[in-house]
Amino acid sequence: MHNKQPRPVWTLIAAFTVFGILAYLANSFPPTSSGLIGTFFVLLGASCALLFTFLLNNTRRGVLIGGGVVAFFLLRLLGLRSPLYIVLLLVVLTSLELTWKKR
């Protein structure tokens, strides 16, 4: 029988805290400097990683999905909106997951 680890509640609390900071940042400051944009993407990646770590109960997959969300929005920011970029991103994330999969 496989014993499942309990979900760490602190990741959910941290995810909502970071989402709150992200919402405050997005509503209070205009995105005029690259420092604010960088901070936005770091907070977005951290909040998504923490949320998916809680939902999937797997840190590796949570960080991978958080990085994928950040990469998607960076592509949108740079004007790369072709559907092929989304397919390429999904292929890269899937190959990374298969590479880091426990054997």
N, CA and C atoms as an extended XYZ file, in Angstrom:
309
Properties=species:S:1:pos:R:3:atomname:S:1:resname:S:1:resid:I:1 pbc="F F F"
N         0.837       -1.170        0.000 N   MET     1
C         0.000        0.000        0.000 CA  MET     1
C         0.884        1.236        0.000 C   MET     1
N         0.533        2.179       -0.781 N   HIS     2
C         1.326        3.401       -0.920 CA  HIS     2
C         0.796        4.468        0.027 C   HIS     2
N         1.664        4.978        0.892 N   ASN     3
C         1.290        6.035        1.822 CA  ASN     3
C         1.458        7.384        1.153 C   ASN     3
N         0.400        8.136        1.056 N   LYS     4
C         0.479        9.458        0.445 CA  LYS     4
C         0.859       10.489        1.493 C   LYS     4
N         1.676       11.433        1.074 N   GLN     5
C         2.060       12.532        1.954 CA  GLN     5
C         0.885       13.496        2.086 C   GLN     5
N         0.671       14.062        3.260 N   PRO     6
C        -0.393       15.068        3.393 CA  PRO     6
C        -0.001       16.345        2.657 C   PRO     6
N        -0.995       17.044        2.174 N   ARG     7
C        -0.720       18.284        1.452 CA  ARG     7
C        -0.268       19.352        2.440 C   ARG     7
N         0.863       20.005        2.152 N   PRO     8
C         1.323       21.065        3.054 CA  PRO     8
C         0.459       22.322        2.889 C   PRO     8
N        -0.272       22.670        3.930 N   VAL     9
C        -1.194       23.800        3.875 CA  VAL     9
C        -0.436       25.116        3.751 C   VAL     9
N         0.809       25.156        4.225 N   TRP    10
C         1.565       26.404        4.158 CA  TRP    10
C         1.785       26.838        2.710 C   TRP    10
N         1.835       25.893        1.761 N   THR    11
C         2.011       26.294        0.362 CA  THR    11
C         0.775       27.019       -0.157 C   THR    11
N        -0.404       26.598        0.266 N   LEU    12
C        -1.627       27.276       -0.144 CA  LEU    12
C        -1.697       28.679        0.457 C   LEU    12
N        -1.338       28.794        1.732 N   ILE    13
C        -1.337       30.100        2.384 CA  ILE    13
C        -0.316       31.026        1.724 C   ILE    13
N         0.874       30.497        1.430 N   ALA    14
C         1.910       31.298        0.775 CA  ALA    14
C         1.484       31.694       -0.635 C   ALA    14
N         0.804       30.789       -1.343 N   ALA    15
C         0.351       31.103       -2.704 CA  ALA    15
C        -0.646       32.251       -2.698 C   ALA    15
N        -1.610       32.217       -1.786 N   PHE    16
C        -2.589       33.307       -1.719 CA  PHE    16
C        -1.959       34.612       -1.255 C   PHE    16
N        -0.960       34.522       -0.382 N   THR    17
C        -0.248       35.724        0.051 CA  THR    17
C         0.493       36.352       -1.117 C   THR    17
N         1.180       35.537       -1.893 N   VAL    18
C         1.926       36.057       -3.045 CA  VAL    18
C         0.956       36.569       -4.108 C   VAL    18
N        -0.185       35.894       -4.302 N   PHE    19
C        -1.195       36.408       -5.226 CA  PHE    19
C        -1.709       37.772       -4.774 C   PHE    19
N        -1.889       37.958       -3.457 N   GLY    20
C        -2.318       39.255       -2.937 CA  GLY    20
C        -1.279       40.337       -3.196 C   GLY    20
N        -0.010       40.016       -2.977 N   ILE    21
C         1.064       40.983       -3.263 CA  ILE    21
C         1.105       41.294       -4.753 C   ILE    21
N         0.912       40.273       -5.577 N   LEU    22
C         0.899       40.465       -7.030 CA  LEU    22
C        -0.254       41.356       -7.460 C   LEU    22
N        -1.423       41.159       -6.875 N   ALA    23
C        -2.584       41.996       -7.209 CA  ALA    23
C        -2.347       43.433       -6.771 C   ALA    23
N        -1.759       43.625       -5.597 N   TYR    24
C        -1.446       44.979       -5.132 CA  TYR    24
C        -0.454       45.656       -6.074 C   TYR    24
N         0.570       44.927       -6.474 N   LEU    25
C         1.576       45.477       -7.384 CA  LEU    25
C         0.965       45.845       -8.733 C   LEU    25
N         0.110       44.971       -9.255 N   ALA    26
C        -0.489       45.217      -10.565 CA  ALA    26
C        -1.469       46.380      -10.535 C   ALA    26
N        -2.153       46.585       -9.418 N   ASN    27
C        -3.134       47.658       -9.335 CA  ASN    27
C        -2.548       48.991       -8.890 C   ASN    27
N        -1.404       48.984       -8.238 N   SER    28
C        -0.863       50.213       -7.658 CA  SER    28
C         0.194       50.896       -8.506 C   SER    28
N         0.956       50.132       -9.270 N   PHE    29
C         2.079       50.707      -10.002 CA  PHE    29
C         1.937       50.450      -11.499 C   PHE    29
N         2.216       51.456      -12.324 N   PRO    30
C         2.187       51.223      -13.775 CA  PRO    30
C         3.450       50.465      -14.208 C   PRO    30
N         3.333       49.626      -15.204 N   PRO    31
C         4.493       48.833      -15.644 CA  PRO    31
C         5.434       49.649      -16.526 C   PRO    31
N         6.124       50.612      -15.921 N   THR    32
C         6.985       51.500      -16.709 CA  THR    32
C         8.441       51.066      -16.693 C   THR    32
N         8.893       50.409      -15.653 N   SER    33
C        10.311       50.036      -15.595 CA  SER    33
C        10.463       48.527      -15.708 C   SER    33
N        11.635       48.125      -16.144 N   SER    34
C        11.875       46.691      -16.287 CA  SER    34
C        11.968       46.007      -14.928 C   SER    34
N        12.310       46.762      -13.879 N   GLY    35
C        12.340       46.185      -12.540 CA  GLY    35
C        10.972       45.768      -12.063 C   GLY    35
N         9.965       46.591      -12.341 N   LEU    36
C         8.598       46.233      -11.952 CA  LEU    36
C         8.081       45.048      -12.767 C   LEU    36
N         8.431       45.020      -14.033 N   ILE    37
C         7.998       43.899      -14.876 CA  ILE    37
C         8.677       42.609      -14.419 C   ILE    37
N         9.957       42.700      -14.083 N   GLY    38
C        10.669       41.528      -13.571 CA  GLY    38
C        10.090       41.043      -12.252 C   GLY    38
N         9.766       41.987      -11.364 N   THR    39
C         9.148       41.631      -10.091 CA  THR    39
C         7.795       40.963      -10.319 C   THR    39
N         7.031       41.479      -11.280 N   PHE    40
C         5.739       40.890      -11.610 CA  PHE    40
C         5.904       39.431      -12.037 C   PHE    40
N         6.863       39.157      -12.912 N   PHE    41
C         7.035       37.791      -13.394 CA  PHE    41
C         7.573       36.864      -12.311 C   PHE    41
N         8.423       37.362      -11.435 N   VAL    42
C         8.912       36.534      -10.330 CA  VAL    42
C         7.761       36.184       -9.387 C   VAL    42
N         6.930       37.177       -9.049 N   LEU    43
C         5.786       36.913       -8.171 CA  LEU    43
C         4.762       35.995       -8.839 C   LEU    43
N         4.548       36.186      -10.134 N   LEU    44
C         3.622       35.313      -10.860 CA  LEU    44
C         4.116       33.871      -10.858 C   LEU    44
N         5.399       33.679      -11.126 N   GLY    45
C         5.962       32.329      -11.125 CA  GLY    45
C         5.916       31.686       -9.749 C   GLY    45
N         6.239       32.473       -8.718 N   ALA    46
C         6.222       31.928       -7.358 CA  ALA    46
C         4.811       31.549       -6.931 C   ALA    46
N         3.850       32.408       -7.232 N   SER    47
C         2.481       32.113       -6.808 CA  SER    47
C         1.914       30.901       -7.549 C   SER    47
N         2.171       30.812       -8.841 N   CYS    48
C         1.685       29.644       -9.592 CA  CYS    48
C         2.388       28.367       -9.139 C   CYS    48
N         3.695       28.457       -8.893 N   ALA    49
C         4.429       27.279       -8.428 CA  ALA    49
C         3.903       26.805       -7.075 C   ALA    49
N         3.660       27.730       -6.161 N   LEU    50
C         3.146       27.350       -4.848 CA  LEU    50
C         1.735       26.771       -4.943 C   LEU    50
N         0.892       27.384       -5.766 N   LEU    51
C        -0.475       26.896       -5.898 CA  LEU    51
C        -0.510       25.496       -6.512 C   LEU    51
N         0.258       25.282       -7.578 N   PHE    52
C         0.247       23.962       -8.211 CA  PHE    52
C         1.003       22.925       -7.391 C   PHE    52
N         1.959       23.365       -6.568 N   THR    53
C         2.592       22.441       -5.631 CA  THR    53
C         1.558       21.912       -4.646 C   THR    53
N         0.681       22.799       -4.179 N   PHE    54
C        -0.375       22.347       -3.269 CA  PHE    54
C        -1.382       21.453       -3.986 C   PHE    54
N        -1.846       21.878       -5.172 N   LEU    55
C        -2.889       21.128       -5.872 CA  LEU    55
C        -2.417       19.746       -6.316 C   LEU    55
N        -1.192       19.658       -6.823 N   LEU    56
C        -0.682       18.394       -7.336 CA  LEU    56
C         0.078       17.585       -6.295 C   LEU    56
N         0.395       18.216       -5.144 N   ASN    57
C         1.177       17.583       -4.081 CA  ASN    57
C         2.519       17.088       -4.612 C   ASN    57
N         3.121       17.887       -5.497 N   ASN    58
C         4.393       17.534       -6.115 CA  ASN    58
C         5.144       18.828       -6.412 C   ASN    58
N         6.277       19.018       -5.762 N   THR    59
C         7.038       20.264       -5.904 CA  THR    59
C         7.604       20.415       -7.307 C   THR    59
N         8.131       19.335       -7.858 N   ARG    60
C         8.749       19.404       -9.183 CA  ARG    60
C         7.744       19.840      -10.249 C   ARG    60
N         6.565       19.257      -10.231 N   ARG    61
C         5.546       19.620      -11.222 CA  ARG    61
C         5.014       21.031      -10.977 C   ARG    61
N         4.919       21.435       -9.723 N   GLY    62
C         4.473       22.784       -9.413 CA  GLY    62
C         5.429       23.829       -9.946 C   GLY    62
N         6.723       23.611       -9.759 N   VAL    63
C         7.726       24.553      -10.269 CA  VAL    63
C         7.735       24.539      -11.792 C   VAL    63
N         7.565       23.376      -12.383 N   LEU    64
C         7.545       23.276      -13.844 CA  LEU    64
C         6.349       24.019      -14.430 C   LEU    64
N         5.183       23.880      -13.841 N   ILE    65
C         4.000       24.593      -14.335 CA  ILE    65
C         4.130       26.091      -14.087 C   ILE    65
N         4.674       26.482      -12.933 N   GLY    66
C         4.904       27.895      -12.659 CA  GLY    66
C         5.859       28.517      -13.666 C   GLY    66
N         6.911       27.797      -13.997 N   GLY    67
C         7.837       28.275      -15.022 CA  GLY    67
C         7.194       28.339      -16.395 C   GLY    67
N         6.307       27.390      -16.672 N   GLY    68
C         5.594       27.405      -17.950 CA  GLY    68
C         4.648       28.590      -18.068 C   GLY    68
N         3.988       28.937      -16.972 N   VAL    69
C         3.092       30.100      -16.981 CA  VAL    69
C         3.899       31.381      -17.219 C   VAL    69
N         5.039       31.494      -16.551 N   VAL    70
C         5.893       32.667      -16.738 CA  VAL    70
C         6.412       32.723      -18.178 C   VAL    70
N         6.832       31.588      -18.711 N   ALA    71
C         7.322       31.568      -20.090 CA  ALA    71
C         6.213       31.956      -21.068 C   ALA    71
N         4.988       31.490      -20.818 N   PHE    72
C         3.870       31.840      -21.690 CA  PHE    72
C         3.636       33.346      -21.690 C   PHE    72
N         3.600       33.955      -20.500 N   PHE    73
C         3.347       35.391      -20.435 CA  PHE    73
C         4.536       36.209      -20.941 C   PHE    73
N         5.756       35.691      -20.813 N   LEU    74
C         6.897       36.376      -21.415 CA  LEU    74
C         6.806       36.353      -22.938 C   LEU    74
N         6.367       35.226      -23.480 N   LEU    75
C         6.161       35.165      -24.934 CA  LEU    75
C         5.100       36.167      -25.376 C   LEU    75
N         4.028       36.287      -24.605 N   ARG    76
C         2.979       37.265      -24.938 CA  ARG    76
C         3.515       38.691      -24.848 C   ARG    76
N         4.347       38.971      -23.842 N   LEU    77
C         4.924       40.304      -23.680 CA  LEU    77
C         5.832       40.659      -24.857 C   LEU    77
N         6.555       39.684      -25.363 N   LEU    78
C         7.477       39.921      -26.471 CA  LEU    78
C         6.778       39.920      -27.826 C   LEU    78
N         5.479       39.693      -27.837 N   GLY    79
C         4.718       39.748      -29.081 CA  GLY    79
C         4.723       38.446      -29.866 C   GLY    79
N         5.154       37.366      -29.266 N   LEU    80
C         5.188       36.066      -29.943 CA  LEU    80
C         3.884       35.342      -29.640 C   LEU    80
N         2.862       35.598      -30.443 N   ARG    81
C         1.507       35.129      -30.150 CA  ARG    81
C         1.033       33.996      -31.053 C   ARG    81
N         1.907       33.425      -31.826 N   SER    82
C         1.530       32.334      -32.711 CA  SER    82
C         1.189       31.082      -31.892 C   SER    82
N         0.187       30.326      -32.315 N   PRO    83
C        -0.148       29.088      -31.594 CA  PRO    83
C         0.995       28.072      -31.596 C   PRO    83
N         1.906       28.176      -32.546 N   LEU    84
C         3.033       27.245      -32.579 CA  LEU    84
C         3.962       27.438      -31.383 C   LEU    84
N         4.039       28.649      -30.852 N   TYR    85
C         4.860       28.883      -29.666 CA  TYR    85
C         4.266       28.184      -28.445 C   TYR    85
N         2.953       28.137      -28.370 N   ILE    86
C         2.304       27.425      -27.267 CA  ILE    86
C         2.572       25.926      -27.385 C   ILE    86
N         2.489       25.402      -28.595 N   VAL    87
C         2.774       23.990      -28.818 CA  VAL    87
C         4.229       23.689      -28.472 C   VAL    87
N         5.142       24.559      -28.899 N   LEU    88
C         6.551       24.376      -28.586 CA  LEU    88
C         6.791       24.416      -27.079 C   LEU    88
N         6.139       25.328      -26.392 N   LEU    89
C         6.275       25.421      -24.941 CA  LEU    89
C         5.756       24.153      -24.263 C   LEU    89
N         4.619       23.640      -24.712 N   LEU    90
C         4.082       22.402      -24.142 CA  LEU    90
C         5.006       21.210      -24.383 C   LEU    90
N         5.609       21.160      -25.575 N   VAL    91
C         6.535       20.067      -25.881 CA  VAL    91
C         7.776       20.155      -24.990 C   VAL    91
N         8.299       21.360      -24.797 N   VAL    92
C         9.476       21.530      -23.943 CA  VAL    92
C         9.156       21.157      -22.501 C   VAL    92
N         8.004       21.602      -21.994 N   LEU    93
C         7.639       21.276      -20.615 CA  LEU    93
C         7.390       19.782      -20.430 C   LEU    93
N         6.787       19.154      -21.416 N   THR    94
C         6.552       17.713      -21.337 CA  THR    94
C         7.873       16.944      -21.365 C   THR    94
N         8.790       17.364      -22.215 N   SER    95
C        10.079       16.675      -22.277 CA  SER    95
C        10.876       16.878      -20.991 C   SER    95
N        10.786       18.060      -20.382 N   LEU    96
C        11.446       18.270      -19.096 CA  LEU    96
C        10.832       17.400      -18.011 C   LEU    96
N         9.520       17.266      -18.016 N   GLU    97
C         8.850       16.410      -17.035 CA  GLU    97
C         9.290       14.953      -17.209 C   GLU    97
N         9.364       14.506      -18.435 N   LEU    98
C         9.782       13.124      -18.673 CA  LEU    98
C        11.261       12.905      -18.338 C   LEU    98
N        12.065       13.946      -18.515 N   THR    99
C        13.484       13.842      -18.183 CA  THR    99
C        13.686       13.739      -16.676 C   THR    99
N        12.943       14.528      -15.908 N   TRP   100
C        13.112       14.571      -14.465 CA  TRP   100
C        12.237       13.602      -13.717 C   TRP   100
N        11.489       12.775      -14.435 N   LYS   101
C        10.576       11.829      -13.806 CA  LYS   101
C        11.362       10.797      -13.002 C   LYS   101
N        10.810       10.485      -11.823 N   LYS   102
C        11.458        9.462      -10.998 CA  LYS   102
C        11.258        8.098      -11.649 C   LYS   102
N        12.295        7.316      -11.604 N   ARG   103
C        12.212        5.992      -12.238 CA  ARG   103
C        11.874        4.940      -11.216 C   ARG   103
